[in-house]
Structures are given as structure tokens and as C-alpha cells.
């Protein structure tokens, strides 16, 4: 099975100037654990994850004042839609992250999470997951 079969094509995107609170609200509303951060002044996309937000809140920072740009992961590993799910999972485990940005021809193609991989391997449809919501749309 390939990354293209498990990835989400409608990726939540957010700007670097949004607050962590706004990012958390958008991720919660769309039931996703990460958003791609697009900054026209940066060389490439970044990612903000629920873990990034958790670290900030755990450090006593105010999510209503902290901005995404100060907490995002910018050194990303990108996946190709043609990668096997096994390669994607190995890459995530080795890198210690749970989301891969999928690019094709230099363009954002989707996002793959560990949850997506497990869903594919177990044959569980998104609609069968507890509390599942439709695919996300850009914000």
C-alpha cells in the first residue's frame, strides 16, 4: 500500500502569525493533530502539531499570546505519494514524529499521520472511527 492511499489530501493550513489558541481551535474543529504552516517569507512549509502546543502550554506560556511561528517545526521530512506505508512509518519512527507532509512535484499533496497508517493497515474506514469527521479543508 502506498502513501497516496492513506494520506489526507485536504490539509489544514495556517499562517505563522496565528496564535497557538487559534491553531488549536482549528485543529480541534477539524479533528486533526497537525497543520501545515505556510509562510510566504519562509523557504518552505512548516508544521505545528498538538505536541508543539502542549509543550508551550506545559511551559506556562499563554496560547492566546504565543504565535505559531515561534513553535512550529520547520526542519521537515517530506514523503512522496509513491512511498510505501512501511517506508513512511519507518521514517516517522526514526525521526520521532507522527506526521509527514506529502509533496509531489514540489507542491503540497497531502498529509500522512500515524493514525492514517494504522487505519490503512487495519482496514478501518474513517467513518468507522469514533468521533470521525470529514476530511479537513484549508483555513
C-alpha positions as a Markdown table, in Angstrom:
| # | Residue | x | y | z |
|---|---|---|---|---|
| 1 | Unk | 0.0 | 0.0 | 0.0 |
| 2 | Unk | 1.2 | 3.5 | -0.9 |
| 3 | Unk | 1.2 | 6.8 | 0.9 |
| 4 | Unk | -1.2 | 8.2 | -1.6 |
| 5 | Unk | -3.8 | 5.6 | -0.5 |
| 6 | Unk | -3.6 | 6.7 | 3.2 |
| 7 | Unk | -2.8 | 10.4 | 3.1 |
| 8 | Unk | -5.3 | 13.2 | 3.6 |
| 9 | Unk | -5.4 | 15.4 | 0.5 |
| 10 | Unk | -7.4 | 18.3 | 2.1 |
| 11 | Unk | -4.7 | 19.6 | 4.5 |
| 12 | Unk | -5.4 | 22.2 | 7.2 |
| 13 | Unk | -3.1 | 25.2 | 6.6 |
| 14 | Unk | -2.5 | 28.0 | 9.0 |
| 15 | Unk | -0.4 | 31.2 | 8.9 |
| 16 | Unk | 2.7 | 31.8 | 11.1 |
| 17 | Unk | 1.1 | 34.8 | 12.7 |
| 18 | Unk | -1.9 | 32.9 | 14.2 |
| 19 | Unk | -1.9 | 32.3 | 17.9 |
| 20 | Unk | -1.5 | 28.8 | 19.3 |
| 21 | Unk | -5.0 | 29.1 | 20.6 |
| 22 | Unk | -6.3 | 29.7 | 17.1 |
| 23 | Unk | -4.3 | 26.8 | 15.7 |
| 24 | Unk | -5.6 | 24.5 | 18.5 |
| 25 | Unk | -9.1 | 25.6 | 17.8 |
| 26 | Unk | -8.8 | 24.9 | 14.0 |
| 27 | Unk | -7.1 | 21.5 | 14.6 |
| 28 | Unk | -9.8 | 20.5 | 17.2 |
| 29 | Unk | -12.6 | 21.6 | 14.9 |
| 30 | Unk | -11.2 | 19.5 | 12.1 |
| 31 | Unk | -10.2 | 16.6 | 14.3 |
| 32 | Unk | -6.5 | 16.6 | 13.2 |
| 33 | Unk | -3.3 | 16.6 | 15.1 |
| 34 | Unk | -1.3 | 18.9 | 12.9 |
| 35 | Unk | -1.5 | 21.8 | 10.4 |
| 36 | Unk | 0.8 | 22.9 | 7.7 |
| 37 | Unk | 2.2 | 26.4 | 8.2 |
| 38 | Unk | 2.6 | 28.4 | 5.1 |
| 39 | Unk | 4.8 | 31.5 | 5.3 |
| 40 | Unk | 5.4 | 33.4 | 2.1 |
| 41 | Unk | 8.7 | 34.7 | 3.6 |
| 42 | Unk | 10.0 | 31.2 | 4.5 |
| 43 | Unk | 11.8 | 28.8 | 2.2 |
| 44 | Unk | 9.3 | 26.0 | 2.7 |
| 45 | Unk | 6.3 | 24.9 | 4.8 |
| 46 | Unk | 6.4 | 24.2 | 8.5 |
| 47 | Unk | 4.2 | 22.1 | 10.7 |
| 48 | Unk | 2.5 | 22.9 | 14.0 |
| 49 | Unk | 1.4 | 19.9 | 16.0 |
| 50 | Unk | -0.7 | 19.3 | 19.1 |
| 51 | Unk | 2.5 | 18.3 | 20.8 |
| 52 | Unk | 4.1 | 21.7 | 20.0 |
| 53 | Unk | 1.1 | 23.4 | 21.5 |
| 54 | Unk | 1.2 | 21.0 | 24.5 |
| 55 | Unk | 4.9 | 21.9 | 25.2 |
| 56 | Unk | 4.1 | 25.6 | 25.1 |
| 57 | Unk | 1.2 | 25.3 | 27.5 |
| 58 | Unk | 3.2 | 23.0 | 29.7 |
| 59 | Unk | 5.9 | 25.6 | 29.9 |
| 60 | Unk | 3.4 | 28.1 | 31.2 |
| 61 | Unk | 3.1 | 30.1 | 28.1 |
| 62 | Unk | -0.2 | 31.8 | 27.1 |
| 63 | Unk | -1.6 | 30.2 | 24.0 |
| 64 | Unk | -3.7 | 33.3 | 23.3 |
| 65 | Unk | -0.4 | 35.3 | 23.0 |
| 66 | Unk | 2.1 | 32.8 | 21.6 |
| 67 | Unk | 2.3 | 32.7 | 17.8 |
| 68 | Unk | 2.6 | 29.7 | 15.6 |
| 69 | Unk | 5.9 | 30.9 | 14.0 |
| 70 | Unk | 7.7 | 30.6 | 17.4 |
| 71 | Unk | 6.6 | 27.0 | 17.9 |
| 72 | Unk | 6.5 | 25.3 | 14.6 |
| 73 | Unk | 8.7 | 22.5 | 13.2 |
| 74 | Unk | 10.5 | 23.9 | 10.2 |
| 75 | Unk | 13.1 | 21.2 | 9.5 |
| 76 | Unk | 10.7 | 18.7 | 7.9 |
| 77 | Unk | 11.0 | 15.4 | 6.3 |
| 78 | Unk | 8.8 | 15.1 | 3.2 |
| 79 | Unk | 7.2 | 12.0 | 1.8 |
| 80 | Unk | 6.3 | 11.1 | -1.8 |
| 81 | Unk | 2.9 | 9.8 | -2.6 |
| 82 | Unk | 4.7 | 6.8 | -4.1 |
| 83 | Unk | 6.4 | 5.8 | -0.9 |
| 84 | Unk | 5.2 | 2.6 | 0.7 |
| 85 | Unk | 3.4 | 2.9 | 4.0 |
| 86 | Unk | 6.2 | 0.8 | 5.6 |
| 87 | Unk | 8.8 | 3.4 | 4.5 |
| 88 | Unk | 6.7 | 6.2 | 5.8 |
| 89 | Unk | 6.2 | 4.5 | 9.2 |
| 90 | Unk | 9.9 | 3.7 | 9.5 |
| 91 | Unk | 10.7 | 7.4 | 8.7 |
| 92 | Unk | 8.3 | 8.6 | 11.4 |
| 93 | Unk | 9.6 | 6.2 | 14.0 |
| 94 | Unk | 13.3 | 7.1 | 13.2 |
| 95 | Unk | 12.5 | 10.8 | 13.2 |
| 96 | Unk | 10.3 | 10.7 | 16.3 |
| 97 | Unk | 7.3 | 12.5 | 14.7 |
| 98 | Unk | 3.8 | 11.4 | 13.9 |
| 99 | Unk | 3.0 | 13.4 | 10.7 |
| 100 | Unk | 4.6 | 13.6 | 7.3 |
| 101 | Unk | 4.0 | 16.3 | 4.8 |
| 102 | Unk | 3.5 | 14.7 | 1.4 |
| 103 | Unk | 4.8 | 16.6 | -1.7 |
| 104 | Unk | 4.7 | 15.8 | -5.4 |
| 105 | Unk | 6.5 | 17.9 | -8.0 |
| 106 | Unk | 7.4 | 20.5 | -5.3 |
| 107 | Unk | 3.8 | 21.0 | -4.4 |
| 108 | Unk | 1.9 | 20.1 | -1.2 |
| 109 | Unk | -0.1 | 16.9 | -2.0 |
| 110 | Unk | -1.3 | 15.9 | 1.4 |
| 111 | Unk | -0.5 | 14.9 | 5.0 |
| 112 | Unk | 0.0 | 11.4 | 6.4 |
| 113 | Unk | -0.3 | 10.6 | 10.1 |
| 114 | Unk | 0.5 | 7.5 | 12.1 |
| 115 | Unk | -3.3 | 7.2 | 12.6 |
| 116 | Unk | -3.7 | 7.1 | 8.8 |
| 117 | Unk | -1.2 | 4.3 | 8.5 |
| 118 | Unk | -2.8 | 2.3 | 11.3 |
| 119 | Unk | -6.2 | 2.9 | 9.7 |
| 120 | Unk | -4.9 | 1.5 | 6.4 |
| 121 | Unk | -3.3 | -1.5 | 7.9 |
| 122 | Unk | -6.3 | -2.4 | 9.9 |
| 123 | Unk | -8.8 | -1.7 | 7.1 |
| 124 | Unk | -10.8 | 0.7 | 9.3 |
| 125 | Unk | -12.6 | 3.3 | 7.3 |
| 126 | Unk | -12.6 | 6.9 | 8.6 |
| 127 | Unk | -16.4 | 6.7 | 9.0 |
| 128 | Unk | -15.9 | 3.8 | 11.4 |
| 129 | Unk | -13.6 | 5.7 | 13.8 |
| 130 | Unk | -15.2 | 7.0 | 17.0 |
| 131 | Unk | -15.9 | 10.7 | 16.6 |
| 132 | Unk | -14.6 | 10.8 | 13.0 |
| 133 | Unk | -15.2 | 13.9 | 11.0 |
| 134 | Unk | -15.0 | 14.6 | 7.2 |
| 135 | Unk | -11.6 | 15.4 | 5.7 |
| 136 | Unk | -10.3 | 18.9 | 6.5 |
| 137 | Unk | -10.3 | 21.9 | 4.4 |
| 138 | Unk | -7.7 | 24.8 | 4.2 |
| 139 | Unk | -8.3 | 27.5 | 6.7 |
